[in-house]
Amino acid sequence: MINLEADKQKVMEVAVREAAAMQSGDMNQYSAILCTDAVFMPPNLTAIEGDELRRWLREFIDHSAVEWPRFEHGATVVAGELAFHEYLYTMRVTPKAGGHAATGYGKGMQILRREADGSWKILRNIWNARPADPAA
């Protein structure tokens, strides 16, 4: 029997795990929450998928230290084997080789799929970026 509230919580936990994987720089942890056919749609870039997506993520994680001064869950909806999760973020990125931190603000939506083992994984990640804090 499906428990929608429990599934919503599991979906939100995937978003938290994604942020933690990025912050810790653990690509294995990140890969573990992605569907094999995941597609990311970053701001101002074409869609990225497959091996190209994993290379893109690894390069970012290997070269950037990430902090999340703000990460807020928005609406989370579960509909059968798919779910979507909206979020707001403030992300501070500092080059690991040294340099100044850049801070970005935005919102996004993840589409997740329930896998055969019952776990939820990211199928699509779509987000935008803002030049200034929307709360200011």
C-alpha positions as CSV (number, residue, x, y, z in Angstrom):
1,M,0.0,0.0,0.0
2,I,1.3,3.5,-0.9
3,N,1.6,6.0,1.8
4,L,1.7,9.5,0.1
5,E,3.0,11.3,3.2
6,A,5.8,8.8,3.6
7,D,6.6,9.1,-0.1
8,K,6.6,12.9,0.0
9,Q,9.1,12.7,2.9
10,K,11.3,10.3,0.9
11,V,11.2,12.6,-2.1
12,M,12.3,15.6,0.0
13,E,15.1,13.5,1.5
14,V,16.5,12.9,-2.0
15,A,16.7,16.7,-2.4
16,V,18.5,17.0,0.9
17,R,20.9,14.2,-0.1
18,E,21.6,16.0,-3.4
19,A,22.6,19.2,-1.6
20,A,24.7,17.2,0.8
21,A,26.5,15.3,-1.9
22,M,27.3,18.5,-3.7
23,Q,28.5,20.1,-0.5
24,S,30.6,17.2,0.5
25,G,32.0,16.7,-3.0
26,D,31.0,13.1,-3.1
27,M,30.2,12.1,-6.7
28,N,29.4,8.5,-5.7
29,Q,26.8,9.8,-3.2
30,Y,25.4,12.1,-6.0
31,S,25.3,9.3,-8.6
32,A,23.4,7.1,-6.2
33,I,20.4,9.4,-6.3
34,L,20.2,9.8,-10.1
35,C,18.2,7.7,-12.5
36,T,20.3,6.2,-15.2
37,D,18.4,8.3,-17.7
38,A,18.5,11.5,-15.6
39,V,18.4,14.9,-17.5
40,F,19.5,18.2,-16.0
41,M,18.3,21.5,-17.4
42,P,20.6,24.2,-16.0
43,P,20.1,27.9,-16.6
44,N,21.4,29.1,-19.9
45,L,22.6,25.7,-21.1
46,T,21.1,22.9,-23.2
47,A,19.8,19.8,-21.5
48,I,22.6,17.5,-20.2
49,E,22.2,13.7,-19.8
50,G,24.0,10.4,-19.7
51,D,27.8,10.3,-19.5
52,E,27.9,14.0,-20.3
53,L,25.8,14.8,-17.2
54,R,28.0,12.8,-15.0
55,R,31.2,14.4,-16.4
56,W,29.6,17.9,-15.9
57,L,28.7,17.1,-12.3
58,R,32.1,15.6,-11.5
59,E,33.9,18.6,-12.9
60,F,31.8,21.0,-10.9
61,I,32.1,18.9,-7.7
62,D,35.9,18.4,-8.2
63,H,36.6,22.1,-8.7
64,S,34.1,23.8,-6.5
65,A,33.4,24.0,-2.8
66,V,29.6,24.5,-2.2
67,E,27.7,25.9,0.7
68,W,23.9,26.2,1.0
69,P,23.0,29.3,3.2
70,R,19.4,28.6,2.1
71,F,17.7,25.5,0.9
72,E,13.9,25.4,1.2
73,H,11.4,22.8,0.2
74,G,8.4,23.9,-1.8
75,A,5.5,21.9,-3.1
76,T,6.0,18.2,-3.2
77,V,3.5,16.0,-5.1
78,V,3.5,12.2,-5.6
79,A,1.5,10.8,-8.4
80,G,2.0,7.0,-8.8
81,E,5.6,6.3,-9.8
82,L,6.5,9.9,-10.4
83,A,6.9,12.9,-8.1
84,F,7.9,16.5,-8.3
85,H,9.6,18.7,-5.7
86,E,10.0,22.4,-5.9
87,Y,12.8,24.2,-4.0
88,L,14.4,27.6,-3.4
89,Y,18.1,28.1,-2.9
90,T,21.0,30.3,-2.1
91,M,24.2,28.6,-3.2
92,R,27.7,29.9,-2.4
93,V,30.4,28.4,-4.7
94,T,34.1,28.9,-4.1
95,P,36.8,27.6,-6.5
96,K,38.8,24.9,-4.7
97,A,41.9,26.3,-6.5
98,G,41.3,29.6,-4.7
99,G,39.5,32.7,-5.5
100,H,36.4,34.6,-4.5
101,A,33.1,32.9,-3.7
102,A,30.1,33.5,-6.0
103,T,26.6,33.5,-4.6
104,G,23.6,32.4,-6.6
105,Y,19.9,32.5,-5.9
106,G,17.2,30.6,-7.6
107,K,14.4,28.1,-7.7
108,G,13.9,24.8,-9.3
109,M,11.9,21.6,-9.7
110,Q,13.0,18.0,-9.6
111,I,11.0,15.2,-11.1
112,L,11.7,11.9,-9.4
113,R,10.8,8.4,-10.3
114,R,10.2,5.5,-8.0
115,E,12.7,2.7,-8.8
116,A,11.9,-1.0,-8.8
117,D,13.5,-1.3,-5.3
118,G,11.1,1.4,-4.0
119,S,13.7,4.2,-3.8
120,W,13.2,7.6,-5.3
121,K,15.8,9.0,-7.7
122,I,16.1,12.2,-9.7
123,L,14.8,11.9,-13.3
124,R,14.9,15.6,-14.2
125,N,16.3,18.6,-12.5
126,I,15.3,22.0,-13.8
127,W,16.3,25.3,-12.2
128,N,16.8,29.0,-12.9
129,A,19.2,31.5,-11.3
130,R,18.6,35.0,-10.2
131,P,21.3,37.7,-9.9
132,A,20.0,38.9,-6.5
133,D,18.4,37.5,-3.4
134,P,14.6,37.4,-4.1
135,A,14.0,37.8,-0.4
136,A,15.8,41.2,-0.3
